Amino acid sequence: MGLRVKTLGLRDWRNFEEKSIDFCDGMTILVGPNAVGKTNTVEALQMLTAGSSFRKPKPSQQIREDCESAKIRARLEGDGRVIDVACEVEPTRRRFFRNGKKCAALDLPATLMSVLFNPDDLSFVKRGASYRRDELDGFGRQANAGYAKVLSAYLRSVEQRNRLLKDDYPDLALLDAWDASVALGGATLLAARLRLFERLRTHLREVYGEIAGGERLDCTYVSSLGEDLSGSSRDEICDLFARRLQEERDTDLRRQQTTLGPQRDDVSFTIDGRDARAFGSQGQQRSIVLAWKMAEVALSREIVGEQPLLLLDDVMSELDEKRRNAMTRFVQSGIQTVVTTTNLGYFPDELLEEAKVVNVVG
């Protein structure tokens, strides 16, 4: 069965003074009006599994007004294991703990991964490229702690190169050195990102076919280096990246920024060969993001050998009946799921009979 979240405790977290919630192994539905803290609860669960929040808040924003600190904690149980995870939040920092011992935020997904689906994700296909990159990198950080370190190191190299590009008279020898650093770091990141993308893509196409029977979805990684990198080694990507940086140096100096690299890449989708962003209906685009989230769940299971925690924050109201039914069938396949909603009418009676319903009040 794998690990399951059994209890969550909140103290001075967001709008909660003191709150404890018990969860079942299947679906737990958090129901209540808007602004009572349902999303704050989901955020706490994400913090204790992914080690980060989709809101990207400062620590001080997670502390209840007029309080000095906050604490969230969860007990995970399964397969004879009991693991306690916690996060203590102070105005300028967060500290994470596993079984009472301090750990890094990046270590938490190795205990239990999570996949979050919220209303903002429904515009996944239409939004800018950075949104799709962030989704891929966010999953990569959970899947492998080394991924996060490679991403962070690369972005620091790009930042340093951009600072040099902004100088009135940049040192070209120093720029050569940063080109080499950016090319190597970018190639390392791209190699890892492409491996992850190909594994997700396999699940994505399969799941989409089940949701939208008869339609064929495909997705492509679009590199700003201008070539198809499928099957390329890190060294091959590094050589290409270094060459392209030289070719675009004048452009980068004029724009005072690095115009190539994984920080500029995108993911594109086609349905039956047609660009889903330009020609896909709203329903088709929502099926893509639904399939993407399901693909993340499937790949999480492959990576860590057990089901992740699925967090659905107020998305049932945004899906039509066909896609709600697809999501319902999916969560009934043994995935621990936490759902927030203002209306239980979005759920079929047979699901409500099996689920645990928790009323959340302000």
N, C-alpha and C positions, 0 to 999 in steps of 0.2 A: 504493500500500500504506500509506503514512503512516509515522509514527515507531513504532518498536518498542523496548522495553527489551532491550538486549543483555547487559549485565552489571550486577550489583549488588555493591558492596563495603561491608562493615560492619566498623567498628573500635570496640571497647568499647561496642557498642550492645546495650542490654538484657543478654541472657545470653551474647552473642558477644564473644570476645576479638578474633578476626580471622576473617572469613569472606568468600568470594567465590563468587558463583553466576552461571552463564551461563543465559540463557533462549533458547527457540526462538521463532519468529515465531507459532506456533500456541499449543498448550496446554503449559504446564510444570506438572507435578504434583510438589508437595513432600510427600513421604511420610515418616512416622516416628511414633513413639509420642508421647503427650501430654507437654507441658512440655519439649520440646527446642528450641523457638524458631521453629516454623513461623509462628505468628501474629505474632511479632516481625518476621519477614521481610516479611510482608504489610504490617505497619504501616510499615516503612521505605519500601516501594514507594509506599504512599499518601502519606507525608510528601513524597516527591520528585515527586509528580504533583499531588495536591490541595493540598499545602502545609499539611496538618493531619493529625491522627490521630483516628480514631473513638474512641479511648480517652480523649481530652481530658486527657492527662497533663501534669504539670509537667515542665519540661526535665530536672530532676534525676532523675526516674523513668526516663528513657530512657538513662541512663548506667550502664554496668556497675558493680557494687558495688566500692567502693574505688578507682574511677578518677575523674580530674578532668574528663574530657570524652569525647565520642563523635563519630564522624563516619560519615556514610553518603553514598554516591555512586553514581551510575548513569550509564551511557552509553546514549544513545538514538541510533538510526540509522534512516534511511529516506529514500527519494526523494533520494538524494545528499547528505543532511544528516547531520552528526554533532554531537550536542549532549551536553555533560556537565553534569549537575546534581548538586548536593551540599548537604548540611546539616551544619553544625558545631554541636554541642550542648554548652553549658556549663550549670552548675547553675541559672543564673537566666535564660538566654536561648538563642535559636537564631538562627543566621545561615544564609541561603540563598545559593547561588551558581549562576549559569548561565554555562558556558564561562569559569569563573574569575572572573567579575565578580559582585559582590554584587547581589542582587535581593531584592525583597519576596516573601514566601510567596504572596501573591495573584497574582504574575506566573507562577508555575509551571504552573497549569492551561492557560495559553495555549500552552505548549509541548506538553503531553500531559495530557489529562484522565483520570481514573480513576473507576470505579464499583465500590464495595465491597458485597459481600453476605456477611453473617456470621449465625450462629445467632440473635443477638438480633433481627435483622430479621424473623424468622419470626413474631414477635408484633406486627408492624407495625400490623395492623388492630385488635388488642385493646388495645394499650397506650394511655397517655394522649395527649391532643392534642399535647403538647409534642414527643413523639417524631415525629409526622408533620410538624409545623412544622419541626423541626430537619432532617428529611430533605429537605424542599423547599428550605429555606434553604441547606443544605450543598451541594446541587446548584447553586443559584443563585450561590453564592460562586465555584464553579468556572467556571460559564458566563460570568460577567461580573464583572470586578474591581470595577466600580462598584456592583454589588449589595451586596458585602460592606461597602463604605463607607456606603451608605445604611442598611443594617441596623444597623451599629455606631452611627451617628449617632442613629438613632431610639431604640435601646435606652438610650443615654446620656440622651436627653431624658426618657424615661419614668422613668429612675432619679432624675433631678433633681426631676421632678414628685412622685415618691413621697416623696422626702426632705421636700419642702415640705408634703405632706399629713400627714406624721408630726409636724409642729410643733404645739404646744399651741394656738397662736393664729396660724395661717398668714396671711401677707400676701396678701389676695385679689387685689390688683392684680398682684402677682408671679405668682400662680396663673393669672391671665388670660394673662400673657405665655407661661407654660409650656404652657398649653392651645393657644395658637397654634402654638408650636414643635412640640408633639407631633402636632397635627392635620396640619401640613404634612409633617413627617417621616414620619408614619404613612401618609399618602396617597401619598407618593412610593414608599414600600416596598410598599404594597398594589398600586399600579399595576404595579410590576415583578413582584411575586409572582404576580399574577393572569395576566399575560402568559405567564409561565413555566408556570404551572399549566395553562392552556388548551392549550399546546403538548404538555405531557406527557400530558394527558388524551387527546388524539387518539391518540397512540401506545399508551397504556395499554389503551384499549378494543379496539384492533385486535389487540394481542398477546394479551390475555386470551381473545379469541374463538378464537385459534389454539390456545391451551393447553387451554381447556375448551369445546371445540366445542359449539355449541348454546346455551350460556349467554350472557346479555348483561350486561356489567358497565358501570356508570356511576359516576362520582364527582363530588362537588360540593364547592366551596369554601364553608365555613360561616363567615361573618363575624360577629364579635361586635357589629358595628354594627347587626345586625338586619335588613339588607336584602340583596337580591341585587345584587352589584356588577358583574355581567357587563356589559361594554360601557361602564362608567362611566369618565369621564376623571379625571385626577388632581385637577383643580380641583373636580369634583363630589364626589369622595370626601372631599376636604379640607373642603368646606362641611358635608357630612353629619357627618364626624367631629367638627368643632368644635361643631356643634349638639348632638350626642349627649354630648359631654363636659360641656356646660353642663347638660343634662338629668340627668346622673348625678353631678353634683358633690357633692350631699349624701351619696350612697352612697359615693363615693370618699373623702370626708372622714371618714365614719364607719369605713370599712374601712382607711383610711390607705394606699390603693394605687389605681393606675389599673386600673379593671375593664373597660375597653374598649380595643380596638385589635388590631393584627395579632399582638401577643404573647399574645392570648387566642383566636385563631382555630383552626379545625380543618379537616380533610378527611374527608368521609364517603363510604362506598362502598355501592352497592346491586347485588345480583345478581337479575336479572329482577324488579326493582322492590322487593325485600325488603332490609332493612338487613343488610348483611353482618356487622356487628359482633355484632348480636343473634341473627341467624338463620343465618349462614353456617357451614358445617361447617369443621373444621380444614383439610381439604384445599382447600376453596374460599378460605379466608383465606390459605393459603400460595400458592395460585395467584395471588392478588392481588399479594402482595409480589414474587413471581417476575416477574409481568408489569410491575410498577412498575420493577424493576431493568432489565429489558429495554428499557422505554420510555426510561429514562435513557441507556442505551447509544445507542439510535436518535437521541435528541435531541442527545446529545453530538456524534454524527457530523454532524448538521445544523449545529450551531453552529460547530465548528472545522474541518469539512470532512474529517475523518479519524476512524478508529475510536479509541475510548478504550481504556485498559487495564482489563480486567475482572479483579477480585480476588474469588475465591470462597474464603472461609475456613471450612473444615469444615462446609459446608452439604449436601454430597451425602448424608451419613449421615442428615440430618434430612428429606430429601425421599423420597417414595415413588417407585416405579419409573416411574410415568407422568410425574411432574414431573422426575425425573432425566433421562428421555429427552428431555423438552422442553428442558431446559437443555443437554443434550448436542448436540441439533440446532442450538441457538442458537450455541454456542461454535464449532461447526464452520463457521460462515458467514464466517470470516475475521477474527475478533476475537482479538487476543492475550490469552490468559487465563492467570492463575496460580492454581492450586487447591491447597489444603492438605487432607490426609486422613491418617487412620491405617490405611486399608484400601483397597488398589487394587481390591478386588472390587466396589466401587461403579461401576466404569467398564467399559464394554463393550470387548471385545478389540480391535475395529477402531479405537477411540479411543486405546487404549494403544499400538497400533502406530504411530500418527502422533505421539503426544505424547512430550515429553521428561520422564523420571522422575528426580527428584533425591532421594536419600535424605538426610534431615536427621538428624543425630545431636547429642546434647547435648555 
